Amino acid sequence: MTPRHSAKNRRNQASRCSDRLVSVRSAVVLLLALLSGLGAAVLLYLAHRSVPLIVLSAAGIVALAMQFFDGMIDSGSP
């Protein structure tokens, strides 16, 4: 038996895809930014072992990395 592909099934499938909380692009940008912040935090911990310095620096690096990766990854719109 072959599955039926009606217009109703296609609409249901399209609505399920649009119910995502974030797009794949946003998830990748956020993941790369968080990994950059984590890497910076590890390096700062090994160098200074000062928690306030690590937290403030890593937060700044995450913010800058989000801007950087957002610009690097093309959104696909002209």
MILO-402656 format. One record per residue: residue in one letter; x negated, y negated, z of N, C-alpha, C, CB in turn. Coordinates in steps of 0.2 Angstrom, whole numbers, always signed. Atoms other than C-alpha are relative to their C-alpha. Glycine has a CB too. Layout:
% residues N
<finu><rest>A</rest><n_u>X</n_u><n_v>Y</n_v><n_w>Z</n_w><ca_u>X</ca_u><ca_v>Y</ca_v><ca_w>Z</ca_w><c_u>X</c_u><c_v>Y</c_v><c_w>Z</c_w><cb_u>X</cb_u><cb_v>Y</cb_v><cb_w>Z</cb_w></finu>
...
% end
This chain:
% residues 78
<finu><rest>M</rest><n_u>-4</n_u><n_v>+6</n_v><n_w>+0</n_w><ca_u>+0</ca_u><ca_v>+0</ca_v><ca_w>+0</ca_w><c_u>-4</c_u><c_v>-6</c_v><c_w>+0</c_w><cb_u>+5</cb_u><cb_v>+0</cb_v><cb_w>+6</cb_w></finu>
<finu><rest>T</rest><n_u>+4</n_u><n_v>+6</n_v><n_w>+0</n_w><ca_u>-6</ca_u><ca_v>-17</ca_v><ca_w>-4</ca_w><c_u>+4</c_u><c_v>-6</c_v><c_w>+4</c_w><cb_u>-1</cb_u><cb_v>-3</cb_v><cb_w>-7</cb_w></finu>
<finu><rest>P</rest><n_u>-4</n_u><n_v>+5</n_v><n_w>-4</n_w><ca_u>-2</ca_u><ca_v>-32</ca_v><ca_w>+8</ca_w><c_u>+3</c_u><c_v>-5</c_v><c_w>-4</c_w><cb_u>-5</cb_u><cb_v>-3</cb_v><cb_w>+5</cb_w></finu>
<finu><rest>R</rest><n_u>-4</n_u><n_v>+5</n_v><n_w>+4</n_w><ca_u>+10</ca_u><ca_v>-45</ca_v><ca_w>+2</ca_w><c_u>-3</c_u><c_v>-7</c_v><c_w>+2</c_w><cb_u>+7</cb_u><cb_v>+0</cb_v><cb_w>+2</cb_w></finu>
<finu><rest>H</rest><n_u>+3</n_u><n_v>+6</n_v><n_w>-1</n_w><ca_u>+3</ca_u><ca_v>-62</ca_v><ca_w>+0</ca_w><c_u>+5</c_u><c_v>-5</c_v><c_w>-2</c_w><cb_u>-6</cb_u><cb_v>-1</cb_v><cb_w>-5</cb_w></finu>
<finu><rest>S</rest><n_u>-5</n_u><n_v>+5</n_v><n_w>+1</n_w><ca_u>+18</ca_u><ca_v>-74</ca_v><ca_w>+1</ca_w><c_u>-2</c_u><c_v>-7</c_v><c_w>+2</c_w><cb_u>+6</cb_u><cb_v>+2</cb_v><cb_w>+4</cb_w></finu>
<finu><rest>A</rest><n_u>+1</n_u><n_v>+7</n_v><n_w>-2</n_w><ca_u>+18</ca_u><ca_v>-93</ca_v><ca_w>+3</ca_w><c_u>+0</c_u><c_v>-1</c_v><c_w>+7</c_w><cb_u>+5</cb_u><cb_v>-4</cb_v><cb_w>-4</cb_w></finu>
<finu><rest>K</rest><n_u>+0</n_u><n_v>+1</n_v><n_w>-7</n_w><ca_u>+23</ca_u><ca_v>-91</ca_v><ca_w>+21</ca_w><c_u>-6</c_u><c_v>+3</c_v><c_w>+3</c_w><cb_u>+6</cb_u><cb_v>+4</cb_v><cb_w>+2</cb_w></finu>
<finu><rest>N</rest><n_u>+6</n_u><n_v>-3</n_v><n_w>-3</n_w><ca_u>+8</ca_u><ca_v>-80</ca_v><ca_w>+25</ca_w><c_u>-6</c_u><c_v>-5</c_v><c_w>-1</c_w><cb_u>-2</cb_u><cb_v>+7</cb_v><cb_w>-3</cb_w></finu>
<finu><rest>R</rest><n_u>+6</n_u><n_v>+5</n_v><n_w>+1</n_w><ca_u>-4</ca_u><ca_v>-93</ca_v><ca_w>+17</ca_w><c_u>+1</c_u><c_v>-6</c_v><c_w>+4</c_w><cb_u>+0</cb_u><cb_v>-2</cb_v><cb_w>-8</cb_w></finu>
<finu><rest>R</rest><n_u>-1</n_u><n_v>+6</n_v><n_w>-4</n_w><ca_u>+4</ca_u><ca_v>-107</ca_v><ca_w>+26</ca_w><c_u>-2</c_u><c_v>+2</c_v><c_w>+8</c_w><cb_u>+7</cb_u><cb_v>-2</cb_v><cb_w>+0</cb_w></finu>
<finu><rest>N</rest><n_u>+2</n_u><n_v>-2</n_v><n_w>-7</n_w><ca_u>+2</ca_u><ca_v>-97</ca_v><ca_w>+43</ca_w><c_u>-7</c_u><c_v>+0</c_v><c_w>+1</c_w><cb_u>+3</cb_u><cb_v>+6</cb_v><cb_w>+2</cb_w></finu>
<finu><rest>Q</rest><n_u>+7</n_u><n_v>+0</n_v><n_w>+0</n_w><ca_u>-16</ca_u><ca_v>-94</ca_v><ca_w>+39</ca_w><c_u>-3</c_u><c_v>-7</c_v><c_w>+0</c_w><cb_u>-3</cb_u><cb_v>+5</cb_v><cb_w>-6</cb_w></finu>
<finu><rest>A</rest><n_u>+2</n_u><n_v>+7</n_v><n_w>+0</n_w><ca_u>-19</ca_u><ca_v>-112</ca_v><ca_w>+35</ca_w><c_u>+1</c_u><c_v>-4</c_v><c_w>+6</c_w><cb_u>+3</cb_u><cb_v>-4</cb_v><cb_w>-6</cb_w></finu>
<finu><rest>S</rest><n_u>-2</n_u><n_v>+3</n_v><n_w>-7</n_w><ca_u>-11</ca_u><ca_v>-118</ca_v><ca_w>+51</ca_w><c_u>-5</c_u><c_v>+3</c_v><c_w>+5</c_w><cb_u>+7</cb_u><cb_v>+0</cb_v><cb_w>+2</cb_w></finu>
<finu><rest>R</rest><n_u>+5</n_u><n_v>-3</n_v><n_w>-5</n_w><ca_u>-22</ca_u><ca_v>-106</ca_v><ca_w>+61</ca_w><c_u>-7</c_u><c_v>-3</c_v><c_w>-1</c_w><cb_u>+0</cb_u><cb_v>+7</cb_v><cb_w>-1</cb_w></finu>
<finu><rest>C</rest><n_u>+7</n_u><n_v>+3</n_v><n_w>+1</n_w><ca_u>-38</ca_u><ca_v>-113</ca_v><ca_w>+53</ca_w><c_u>+0</c_u><c_v>-8</c_v><c_w>+2</c_w><cb_u>-2</cb_u><cb_v>+0</cb_v><cb_w>-7</cb_w></finu>
<finu><rest>S</rest><n_u>+0</n_u><n_v>+7</n_v><n_w>-2</n_w><ca_u>-32</ca_u><ca_v>-131</ca_v><ca_w>+57</ca_w><c_u>+0</c_u><c_v>-1</c_v><c_w>+7</c_w><cb_u>+5</cb_u><cb_v>-4</cb_v><cb_w>-4</cb_w></finu>
<finu><rest>D</rest><n_u>+0</n_u><n_v>+0</n_v><n_w>-7</n_w><ca_u>-30</ca_u><ca_v>-127</ca_v><ca_w>+75</ca_w><c_u>-6</c_u><c_v>+0</c_v><c_w>+4</c_w><cb_u>+5</cb_u><cb_v>+6</cb_v><cb_w>+3</cb_w></finu>
<finu><rest>R</rest><n_u>+6</n_u><n_v>+0</n_v><n_w>-3</n_w><ca_u>-48</ca_u><ca_v>-127</ca_v><ca_w>+79</ca_w><c_u>-1</c_u><c_v>-6</c_v><c_w>+4</c_w><cb_u>-6</cb_u><cb_v>+1</cb_v><cb_w>-5</cb_w></finu>
<finu><rest>L</rest><n_u>+1</n_u><n_v>+6</n_v><n_w>-4</n_w><ca_u>-54</ca_u><ca_v>-139</ca_v><ca_w>+93</ca_w><c_u>-5</c_u><c_v>-4</c_v><c_w>-3</c_w><cb_u>-2</cb_u><cb_v>+2</cb_v><cb_w>+7</cb_w></finu>
<finu><rest>V</rest><n_u>+5</n_u><n_v>+4</n_v><n_w>+3</n_w><ca_u>-70</ca_u><ca_v>-144</ca_v><ca_w>+84</ca_w><c_u>-2</c_u><c_v>+3</c_v><c_w>-7</c_w><cb_u>-6</cb_u><cb_v>-1</cb_v><cb_w>+5</cb_w></finu>
<finu><rest>S</rest><n_u>+2</n_u><n_v>-3</n_v><n_w>+6</n_w><ca_u>-76</ca_u><ca_v>-142</ca_v><ca_w>+67</ca_w><c_u>-7</c_u><c_v>+4</c_v><c_w>+0</c_w><cb_u>-1</cb_u><cb_v>-5</cb_v><cb_w>-6</cb_w></finu>
<finu><rest>V</rest><n_u>+6</n_u><n_v>-4</n_v><n_w>+0</n_w><ca_u>-91</ca_u><ca_v>-130</ca_v><ca_w>+63</ca_w><c_u>-6</c_u><c_v>-5</c_v><c_w>+0</c_w><cb_u>-1</cb_u><cb_v>+5</cb_v><cb_w>-6</cb_w></finu>
<finu><rest>R</rest><n_u>+6</n_u><n_v>+6</n_v><n_w>+1</n_w><ca_u>-102</ca_u><ca_v>-146</ca_v><ca_w>+58</ca_w><c_u>-1</c_u><c_v>-3</c_v><c_w>+7</c_w><cb_u>+2</cb_u><cb_v>-5</cb_v><cb_w>-5</cb_w></finu>
<finu><rest>S</rest><n_u>+1</n_u><n_v>+3</n_v><n_w>-6</n_w><ca_u>-98</ca_u><ca_v>-154</ca_v><ca_w>+75</ca_w><c_u>-3</c_u><c_v>+5</c_v><c_w>+5</c_w><cb_u>+7</cb_u><cb_v>-2</cb_v><cb_w>+3</cb_w></finu>
<finu><rest>A</rest><n_u>+3</n_u><n_v>-5</n_v><n_w>-4</n_w><ca_u>-102</ca_u><ca_v>-137</ca_v><ca_w>+84</ca_w><c_u>-8</c_u><c_v>+1</c_v><c_w>-1</c_w><cb_u>+3</cb_u><cb_v>+6</cb_v><cb_w>+0</cb_w></finu>
<finu><rest>V</rest><n_u>+7</n_u><n_v>-1</n_v><n_w>+2</n_w><ca_u>-119</ca_u><ca_v>-136</ca_v><ca_w>+75</ca_w><c_u>-4</c_u><c_v>-6</c_v><c_w>+3</c_w><cb_u>-1</cb_u><cb_v>+1</cb_v><cb_w>-7</cb_w></finu>
<finu><rest>V</rest><n_u>+4</n_u><n_v>+6</n_v><n_w>-2</n_w><ca_u>-124</ca_u><ca_v>-154</ca_v><ca_w>+79</ca_w><c_u>+0</c_u><c_v>+0</c_v><c_w>+7</c_w><cb_u>+4</cb_u><cb_v>-6</cb_v><cb_w>-2</cb_w></finu>
<finu><rest>L</rest><n_u>+0</n_u><n_v>+0</n_v><n_w>-7</n_w><ca_u>-119</ca_u><ca_v>-152</ca_v><ca_w>+97</ca_w><c_u>-5</c_u><c_v>+6</c_v><c_w>+3</c_w><cb_u>+7</cb_u><cb_v>+2</cb_v><cb_w>+3</cb_w></finu>
<finu><rest>L</rest><n_u>+5</n_u><n_v>-6</n_v><n_w>-2</n_w><ca_u>-129</ca_u><ca_v>-135</ca_v><ca_w>+99</ca_w><c_u>-7</c_u><c_v>-2</c_v><c_w>-1</c_w><cb_u>+2</cb_u><cb_v>+6</cb_v><cb_w>-4</cb_w></finu>
<finu><rest>L</rest><n_u>+7</n_u><n_v>+2</n_v><n_w>+1</n_w><ca_u>-144</ca_u><ca_v>-142</ca_v><ca_w>+91</ca_w><c_u>-2</c_u><c_v>-6</c_v><c_w>+5</c_w><cb_u>-1</cb_u><cb_v>-3</cb_v><cb_w>-7</cb_w></finu>
<finu><rest>A</rest><n_u>+1</n_u><n_v>+6</n_v><n_w>-5</n_w><ca_u>-143</ca_u><ca_v>-158</ca_v><ca_w>+102</ca_w><c_u>-2</c_u><c_v>+3</c_v><c_w>+7</c_w><cb_u>+5</cb_u><cb_v>-5</cb_v><cb_w>+0</cb_w></finu>
<finu><rest>L</rest><n_u>+1</n_u><n_v>-3</n_v><n_w>-7</n_w><ca_u>-141</ca_u><ca_v>-147</ca_v><ca_w>+118</ca_w><c_u>-7</c_u><c_v>+4</c_v><c_w>+0</c_w><cb_u>+6</cb_u><cb_v>+4</cb_v><cb_w>+1</cb_w></finu>
<finu><rest>L</rest><n_u>+7</n_u><n_v>-4</n_v><n_w>+0</n_w><ca_u>-156</ca_u><ca_v>-136</ca_v><ca_w>+113</ca_w><c_u>-6</c_u><c_v>-5</c_v><c_w>+0</c_w><cb_u>+0</cb_u><cb_v>+5</cb_v><cb_w>-7</cb_w></finu>
<finu><rest>S</rest><n_u>+6</n_u><n_v>+5</n_v><n_w>+0</n_w><ca_u>-167</ca_u><ca_v>-151</ca_v><ca_w>+110</ca_w><c_u>+0</c_u><c_v>-3</c_v><c_w>+7</c_w><cb_u>+2</cb_u><cb_v>-6</cb_v><cb_w>-5</cb_w></finu>
<finu><rest>G</rest><n_u>+0</n_u><n_v>+3</n_v><n_w>-7</n_w><ca_u>-162</ca_u><ca_v>-158</ca_v><ca_w>+127</ca_w><c_u>-3</c_u><c_v>+6</c_v><c_w>+5</c_w><cb_u>+7</cb_u><cb_v>-2</cb_v><cb_w>+3</cb_w></finu>
<finu><rest>L</rest><n_u>+2</n_u><n_v>-5</n_v><n_w>-4</n_w><ca_u>-165</ca_u><ca_v>-141</ca_v><ca_w>+135</ca_w><c_u>-8</c_u><c_v>+1</c_v><c_w>-1</c_w><cb_u>+3</cb_u><cb_v>+7</cb_v><cb_w>-2</cb_w></finu>
<finu><rest>G</rest><n_u>+7</n_u><n_v>+0</n_v><n_w>+1</n_w><ca_u>-182</ca_u><ca_v>-140</ca_v><ca_w>+127</ca_w><c_u>-4</c_u><c_v>-5</c_v><c_w>+3</c_w><cb_u>-2</cb_u><cb_v>+0</cb_v><cb_w>-8</cb_w></finu>
<finu><rest>A</rest><n_u>+4</n_u><n_v>+6</n_v><n_w>-3</n_w><ca_u>-187</ca_u><ca_v>-157</ca_v><ca_w>+133</ca_w><c_u>+0</c_u><c_v>+1</c_v><c_w>+8</c_w><cb_u>+4</cb_u><cb_v>-6</cb_v><cb_w>-2</cb_w></finu>
<finu><rest>A</rest><n_u>+0</n_u><n_v>-1</n_v><n_w>-8</n_w><ca_u>-181</ca_u><ca_v>-153</ca_v><ca_w>+151</ca_w><c_u>-5</c_u><c_v>+5</c_v><c_w>+2</c_w><cb_u>+7</cb_u><cb_v>+3</cb_v><cb_w>+2</cb_w></finu>
<finu><rest>V</rest><n_u>+5</n_u><n_v>-5</n_v><n_w>-2</n_w><ca_u>-192</ca_u><ca_v>-137</ca_v><ca_w>+151</ca_w><c_u>-7</c_u><c_v>-3</c_v><c_w>+0</c_w><cb_u>+1</cb_u><cb_v>+6</cb_v><cb_w>-4</cb_w></finu>
<finu><rest>L</rest><n_u>+7</n_u><n_v>+3</n_v><n_w>+1</n_w><ca_u>-207</ca_u><ca_v>-147</ca_v><ca_w>+145</ca_w><c_u>-1</c_u><c_v>-5</c_v><c_w>+6</c_w><cb_u>-1</cb_u><cb_v>-3</cb_v><cb_w>-7</cb_w></finu>
<finu><rest>L</rest><n_u>+1</n_u><n_v>+5</n_v><n_w>-5</n_w><ca_u>-204</ca_u><ca_v>-161</ca_v><ca_w>+157</ca_w><c_u>+0</c_u><c_v>+3</c_v><c_w>+7</c_w><cb_u>+6</cb_u><cb_v>-5</cb_v><cb_w>+1</cb_w></finu>
<finu><rest>Y</rest><n_u>+1</n_u><n_v>-3</n_v><n_w>-7</n_w><ca_u>-202</ca_u><ca_v>-149</ca_v><ca_w>+172</ca_w><c_u>-7</c_u><c_v>+3</c_v><c_w>+1</c_w><cb_u>+5</cb_u><cb_v>+6</cb_v><cb_w>+0</cb_w></finu>
<finu><rest>L</rest><n_u>+7</n_u><n_v>-2</n_v><n_w>-1</n_w><ca_u>-218</ca_u><ca_v>-141</ca_v><ca_w>+168</ca_w><c_u>-5</c_u><c_v>-5</c_v><c_w>+1</c_w><cb_u>-2</cb_u><cb_v>+4</cb_v><cb_w>-7</cb_w></finu>
<finu><rest>A</rest><n_u>+5</n_u><n_v>+6</n_v><n_w>-1</n_w><ca_u>-227</ca_u><ca_v>-158</ca_v><ca_w>+167</ca_w><c_u>+1</c_u><c_v>-4</c_v><c_w>+7</c_w><cb_u>+1</cb_u><cb_v>-4</cb_v><cb_w>-6</cb_w></finu>
<finu><rest>H</rest><n_u>-1</n_u><n_v>+5</n_v><n_w>-5</n_w><ca_u>-219</ca_u><ca_v>-168</ca_v><ca_w>+181</ca_w><c_u>+4</c_u><c_v>+4</c_v><c_w>+6</c_w><cb_u>+4</cb_u><cb_v>-5</cb_v><cb_w>-2</cb_w></finu>
<finu><rest>R</rest><n_u>-4</n_u><n_v>-3</n_v><n_w>-6</n_w><ca_u>-207</ca_u><ca_v>-157</ca_v><ca_w>+192</ca_w><c_u>+4</c_u><c_v>-5</c_v><c_w>+4</c_w><cb_u>-4</cb_u><cb_v>+4</cb_v><cb_w>+4</cb_w></finu>
<finu><rest>S</rest><n_u>-4</n_u><n_v>+5</n_v><n_w>-3</n_w><ca_u>-196</ca_u><ca_v>-172</ca_v><ca_w>+195</ca_w><c_u>+7</c_u><c_v>+0</c_v><c_w>-3</c_w><cb_u>-3</cb_u><cb_v>-7</cb_v><cb_w>-1</cb_w></finu>
<finu><rest>V</rest><n_u>-6</n_u><n_v>-1</n_v><n_w>+2</n_w><ca_u>-178</ca_u><ca_v>-168</ca_v><ca_w>+194</ca_w><c_u>+4</c_u><c_v>-6</c_v><c_w>-3</c_w><cb_u>+5</cb_u><cb_v>+3</cb_v><cb_w>+5</cb_w></finu>
<finu><rest>P</rest><n_u>-3</n_u><n_v>+6</n_v><n_w>+3</n_w><ca_u>-171</ca_u><ca_v>-186</ca_v><ca_w>+192</ca_w><c_u>-3</c_u><c_v>-2</c_v><c_w>-7</c_w><cb_u>-1</cb_u><cb_v>-6</cb_v><cb_w>+5</cb_w></finu>
<finu><rest>L</rest><n_u>+3</n_u><n_v>+1</n_v><n_w>+6</n_w><ca_u>-184</ca_u><ca_v>-189</ca_v><ca_w>+178</ca_w><c_u>+2</c_u><c_v>+5</c_v><c_w>-5</c_w><cb_u>-8</cb_u><cb_v>+0</cb_v><cb_w>+1</cb_w></finu>
<finu><rest>I</rest><n_u>-2</n_u><n_v>-5</n_v><n_w>+5</n_w><ca_u>-179</ca_u><ca_v>-173</ca_v><ca_w>+169</ca_w><c_u>+7</c_u><c_v>-1</c_v><c_w>-2</c_w><cb_u>-1</cb_u><cb_v>+7</cb_v><cb_w>+3</cb_w></finu>
<finu><rest>V</rest><n_u>-7</n_u><n_v>+0</n_v><n_w>+2</n_w><ca_u>-160</ca_u><ca_v>-176</ca_v><ca_w>+170</ca_w><c_u>+1</c_u><c_v>-7</c_v><c_w>-4</c_w><cb_u>+4</cb_u><cb_v>-1</cb_v><cb_w>+7</cb_w></finu>
<finu><rest>L</rest><n_u>+0</n_u><n_v>+6</n_v><n_w>+4</n_w><ca_u>-162</ca_u><ca_v>-194</ca_v><ca_w>+164</ca_w><c_u>-3</c_u><c_v>+0</c_v><c_w>-7</c_w><cb_u>-3</cb_u><cb_v>-6</cb_v><cb_w>+4</cb_w></finu>
<finu><rest>S</rest><n_u>+3</n_u><n_v>-1</n_v><n_w>+7</n_w><ca_u>-174</ca_u><ca_v>-190</ca_v><ca_w>+150</ca_w><c_u>+3</c_u><c_v>+5</c_v><c_w>-4</c_w><cb_u>-7</cb_u><cb_v>+2</cb_v><cb_w>+1</cb_w></finu>
<finu><rest>A</rest><n_u>-3</n_u><n_v>-5</n_v><n_w>+4</n_w><ca_u>-165</ca_u><ca_v>-175</ca_v><ca_w>+144</ca_w><c_u>+7</c_u><c_v>-3</c_v><c_w>-2</c_w><cb_u>+1</cb_u><cb_v>+7</cb_v><cb_w>+4</cb_w></finu>
<finu><rest>A</rest><n_u>-7</n_u><n_v>+3</n_v><n_w>+3</n_w><ca_u>-148</ca_u><ca_v>-184</ca_v><ca_w>+143</ca_w><c_u>-2</c_u><c_v>-5</c_v><c_w>-5</c_w><cb_u>+3</cb_u><cb_v>-4</cb_v><cb_w>+6</cb_w></finu>
<finu><rest>G</rest><n_u>+1</n_u><n_v>+5</n_v><n_w>+5</n_w><ca_u>-156</ca_u><ca_v>-198</ca_v><ca_w>+133</ca_w><c_u>-2</c_u><c_v>+4</c_v><c_w>-7</c_w><cb_u>-6</cb_u><cb_v>-4</cb_v><cb_w>+2</cb_w></finu>
<finu><rest>I</rest><n_u>+2</n_u><n_v>-4</n_v><n_w>+6</n_w><ca_u>-164</ca_u><ca_v>-185</ca_v><ca_w>+121</ca_w><c_u>+6</c_u><c_v>+3</c_v><c_w>-3</c_w><cb_u>-5</cb_u><cb_v>+5</cb_v><cb_w>+2</cb_w></finu>
<finu><rest>V</rest><n_u>-7</n_u><n_v>-3</n_v><n_w>+3</n_w><ca_u>-147</ca_u><ca_v>-176</ca_v><ca_w>+119</ca_w><c_u>+3</c_u><c_v>-5</c_v><c_w>-4</c_w><cb_u>+4</cb_u><cb_v>+3</cb_v><cb_w>+6</cb_w></finu>
<finu><rest>A</rest><n_u>-4</n_u><n_v>+6</n_v><n_w>+4</n_w><ca_u>-139</ca_u><ca_v>-193</ca_v><ca_w>+114</ca_w><c_u>-4</c_u><c_v>-2</c_v><c_w>-6</c_w><cb_u>+0</cb_u><cb_v>-6</cb_v><cb_w>+5</cb_w></finu>
<finu><rest>L</rest><n_u>+3</n_u><n_v>+2</n_v><n_w>+6</n_w><ca_u>-153</ca_u><ca_v>-197</ca_v><ca_w>+102</ca_w><c_u>+0</c_u><c_v>+6</c_v><c_w>-5</c_w><cb_u>-7</cb_u><cb_v>-2</cb_v><cb_w>+1</cb_w></finu>
<finu><rest>A</rest><n_u>+0</n_u><n_v>-6</n_v><n_w>+4</n_w><ca_u>-153</ca_u><ca_v>-179</ca_v><ca_w>+95</ca_w><c_u>+6</c_u><c_v>+1</c_v><c_w>-4</c_w><cb_u>-2</cb_u><cb_v>+6</cb_v><cb_w>+4</cb_w></finu>
<finu><rest>M</rest><n_u>-6</n_u><n_v>+0</n_v><n_w>+3</n_w><ca_u>-135</ca_u><ca_v>-180</ca_v><ca_w>+92</ca_w><c_u>+1</c_u><c_v>-5</c_v><c_w>-6</c_w><cb_u>+6</cb_u><cb_v>-1</cb_v><cb_w>+5</cb_w></finu>
<finu><rest>Q</rest><n_u>+0</n_u><n_v>+5</n_v><n_w>+6</n_w><ca_u>-137</ca_u><ca_v>-196</ca_v><ca_w>+81</ca_w><c_u>-4</c_u><c_v>+3</c_v><c_w>-5</c_w><cb_u>-2</cb_u><cb_v>-7</cb_v><cb_w>+3</cb_w></finu>
<finu><rest>F</rest><n_u>+5</n_u><n_v>-2</n_v><n_w>+5</n_w><ca_u>-152</ca_u><ca_v>-188</ca_v><ca_w>+72</ca_w><c_u>+3</c_u><c_v>+6</c_v><c_w>-4</c_w><cb_u>-6</cb_u><cb_v>+2</cb_v><cb_w>+3</cb_w></finu>
<finu><rest>F</rest><n_u>-3</n_u><n_v>-6</n_v><n_w>+4</n_w><ca_u>-143</ca_u><ca_v>-171</ca_v><ca_w>+68</ca_w><c_u>+6</c_u><c_v>-2</c_v><c_w>-4</c_w><cb_u>+1</cb_u><cb_v>+5</cb_v><cb_w>+5</cb_w></finu>
<finu><rest>D</rest><n_u>-6</n_u><n_v>+2</n_v><n_w>+3</n_w><ca_u>-127</ca_u><ca_v>-180</ca_v><ca_w>+64</ca_w><c_u>-2</c_u><c_v>-3</c_v><c_w>-7</c_w><cb_u>+4</cb_u><cb_v>-5</cb_v><cb_w>+4</cb_w></finu>
<finu><rest>G</rest><n_u>+2</n_u><n_v>+3</n_v><n_w>+6</n_w><ca_u>-136</ca_u><ca_v>-190</ca_v><ca_w>+51</ca_w><c_u>-3</c_u><c_v>+5</c_v><c_w>-5</c_w><cb_u>-5</cb_u><cb_v>-6</cb_v><cb_w>+1</cb_w></finu>
<finu><rest>M</rest><n_u>+3</n_u><n_v>-5</n_v><n_w>+5</n_w><ca_u>-146</ca_u><ca_v>-175</ca_v><ca_w>+44</ca_w><c_u>+4</c_u><c_v>+5</c_v><c_w>-3</c_w><cb_u>-5</cb_u><cb_v>+3</cb_v><cb_w>+5</cb_w></finu>
<finu><rest>I</rest><n_u>-4</n_u><n_v>-5</n_v><n_w>+3</n_w><ca_u>-132</ca_u><ca_v>-163</ca_v><ca_w>+42</ca_w><c_u>+6</c_u><c_v>-4</c_v><c_w>-4</c_w><cb_u>+3</cb_u><cb_v>+4</cb_v><cb_w>+6</cb_w></finu>
<finu><rest>D</rest><n_u>-5</n_u><n_v>+4</n_v><n_w>+4</n_w><ca_u>-121</ca_u><ca_v>-170</ca_v><ca_w>+28</ca_w><c_u>+7</c_u><c_v>+3</c_v><c_w>+1</c_w><cb_u>-2</cb_u><cb_v>+1</cb_v><cb_w>-8</cb_w></finu>
<finu><rest>S</rest><n_u>-7</n_u><n_v>-2</n_v><n_w>-2</n_w><ca_u>-102</ca_u><ca_v>-170</ca_v><ca_w>+31</ca_w><c_u>+3</c_u><c_v>+2</c_v><c_w>-6</c_w><cb_u>+3</cb_u><cb_v>-6</cb_v><cb_w>+3</cb_w></finu>
<finu><rest>G</rest><n_u>-3</n_u><n_v>-2</n_v><n_w>+6</n_w><ca_u>-99</ca_u><ca_v>-167</ca_v><ca_w>+13</ca_w><c_u>+5</c_u><c_v>-5</c_v><c_w>-3</c_w><cb_u>+4</cb_u><cb_v>+7</cb_v><cb_w>+1</cb_w></finu>
<finu><rest>S</rest><n_u>-4</n_u><n_v>+5</n_v><n_w>+3</n_w><ca_u>-89</ca_u><ca_v>-182</ca_v><ca_w>+10</ca_w><c_u>-4</c_u><c_v>-6</c_v><c_w>-4</c_w><cb_u>+5</cb_u><cb_v>-4</cb_v><cb_w>+5</cb_w></finu>
<finu><rest>P</rest><n_u>+4</n_u><n_v>+5</n_v><n_w>+4</n_w><ca_u>-95</ca_u><ca_v>-195</ca_v><ca_w>-3</ca_w><c_u>+0</c_u><c_v>-7</c_v><c_w>+4</c_w><cb_u>+3</cb_u><cb_v>-1</cb_v><cb_w>-7</cb_w></finu>
% end
